[in-house]
Each structure stands twice: as structure tokens, then as C-alpha cells.
């Protein structure tokens, strides 16, 4: 009976399809077309009704090809939908993934970009044009004036070989970004600064691995500062969590880095010739972008994010049209804008950075070679690891910063094994890292609330 039912359904669909002509543009409901594809190719397609209801496909049957994936592409592209393979004969439909290309498309784009320049002069011209466009795309041309308020700080907490204090910056009138500042317990002379943005991992800067990283950098002799991404952490006192997935998140996060640099580089203990930034995942996207835009950054370590085919799926990474600059760019070319400043690309085998050694890294070596400094860019690839900022990735960061900033690493290495020792780091509870109190009761009175209030500060810019 079931077989007969499917035969009858297929016959009805076929008859309905035959009734369409060019007068109707061979128009069929999308849901019906997907059922036809399932029947013709013997596959199963997962999707939500909301995604397909009231959607229609013109010239539907004319889009079919012998290859099922080519057929799906032809049909779904008309609806701003895409698909992914979930099994041998199963697929899942999702909204068009604008930030993604195929691996092959990423390679092809790098080859095209390579044809646009062949020496320092032609590359510097391209870089200047990209940078100007990126500022415009972010609505930061010009960068808005900084509020005159001083940062808000909490009492210093003394740890083993380092200190921690929490600090809040007013980046725009009534818009605050909170951070934790880690310093060596004893500071002699001028010391380096390391900006430590993080990605979308749970707990963000409150995470143990973030605290390990910042505290160890401080014990190495650096000032390290970790700061909230927009609408995460204490930023949620002013904005909703869903506001993080809106375009101005990318702009505010970039502005956060500029404001923090403005403050840090005025401290008498800071060596302005030794300024670094390193973040993972979404923080890696942020790392590449800030380095491309700000020459005050002298060393950069983007972690698990350099990819020719993935531009970051969150609007905080691609919500503004930065990647459309120069008739199209990608994260690898943006990373190349750091040249000839030292850069360490950390990649792994478990995400979109799996191809870095053979695809993205050679491109970066070529770009650094224009300056006669191919050794200034390095890649640590961890093929058996996944998408995180784990100990092996942190170890690569410590070694790279130690080498280029000429730091004595004996204080943070085990005397017996020679391995980095993070055991002296105190992992604090989340509330210890708050600036505005356990319940936000200390949030300044002028703090704005809501994304609409933020948008007002950018009205008319970037147009």
C-alpha cells in the first residue's frame, strides 16, 4: 500500500508539473519541487516548513540536472537557500551561508588575488585601498571622537607573579566595554602589551583557558588585557544577547580595540614598539581585522580562523561589508595586511583551518617575501586538534611572543620538563571579573540601553 501511495503521489506531482508551461514560467511550489527531487534522486531532504512555505520556483523542472547536488544548487539559489550533505543520501537545507565558499572557491580566489600584485609597491597600493574601504565599511571613517571620561577600575587583586584588575572603557557616549587587565607583579622598565579578544566560546573572557593565557602572559612580563565582545559579558547590561548578531557588533568591537590601545599605549610602563594581539575563532577574525587597520599592532597571532573559504558566520565578523572591499577580499588577504610585522597563524585539523599549511600559508609566505621577510610569518598546525584555544595553541603563542619580544621565559616553564607551567595561575570565579558589580548595580547612569540607541550614534555615517 505504501508503495502504491508513493506512486500515486509521484504521478500527481508529475501531472501538476506537466500542466505548467512557459506562460506560467513553469512555476511550482518549492516544497513540491523538493519532494520531486527526493523521489527522482532517491534522497531525503531536511528543512523547516517556515523555510519553504509560500516559496515558489520558476522554471523548476528546467533546473534539474543528472547530478543531484547541481540540481539542489540550481533550485535553492533562487531562494537564497543552501544545502549541506548529512549522510550518504541525506541533505539539510539552511539559509544561504554568505560567509562560506567551497575549499576550491577559496583557492581560486587566492589565485585571483595573487594576480593583482607582484611586488611591494603594487601590494601596498592594494592594501591602502583596502584599508580605506574597510574603515568606510565599518562606518568608522572618520573614527568618532572618544568620550572624555576616564576608565572605571576595580581594586587590584594580587596573585602568584601577577596582578589582575577589572576595567571599563566608555567607547562611545554611554556605551561601555569591560575588560580584565593582567600585569606582572613586578614591572621593570618598559614592557609589552598583548590584547586578548576571545571568540564565541561559552563564558568568553571568564573561561579558564582565557585566564590561563592572560595570566601566563603577565607572568612572562607582558601586560595582557581581555575584553568583552559586543553583547556578551557585562555588555549584556546594556544590550540583548541577540544584538550580538547585528551588524554594528563588528564596528563596536573594532572600536573597542582602538579605545583600549589608546589607553594602554599611554601608560608609562608600556613599550609601544612591542604591542601584540591574539584571539581565537571570532577573536581570530577580530585579531586579523584590527591588525590590518591599526599599525600600532606590531605582532599578531590569529588562532583557528585564517581561511580562504570561511569569513566568519557571525555578524560580528562579517556583518559589515569589509569582505566586499577591493571587489572582494577574504581573511587570508586581510591577514596578509599585517606584513611585514611578525605573524603566527595557528591552525588545526578539525575546522576550516585544516588546509592552512598547503593553501593559506604559502600565500602569506609569498606576501611576506615581497618585503624580503618570509620568516616573519609562521604557521603552527595541529592536525589532530579541534576548534579551541587549548594548551598547545597557547604554548605556540607564548613561544612566538617570547622570541619576538625578547622575553625570559624561565619564570613560566617547569625547571624539569622545560614545558610551560600554568599551574600557578588562579582561576577566578566569573563575578570576580565584573566591573559593575554582581548584578550590574554599578553601571554608570549615562549608559544607553538597546540597539536602537546605539544605531542613533551611527546615523548618516558610512553612506
PyMOL commands that set and color helices and strands:
alter all, ss='L'
color gray80, all
select helices_A, chain A and resi 2-19+22-24+30-41+49-52+61-63+68-79+103-114+120-137+204-206+208-220+233-237+241-245+248-264+282-293+315-318+321-327+331-336+360-370+374-376+391-404+410-412+430-433+451-456
alter helices_A, ss='H'
color red, helices_A
select strands_A, chain A and resi 28-29+44-46+56-57+81-87+90-95+152-153+157-158+162-172+175-184+191-197+223-227+270-280+299-303+342-348+377-382
alter strands_A, ss='S'
color yellow, strands_A
deselect
rebuild
show_as cartoon
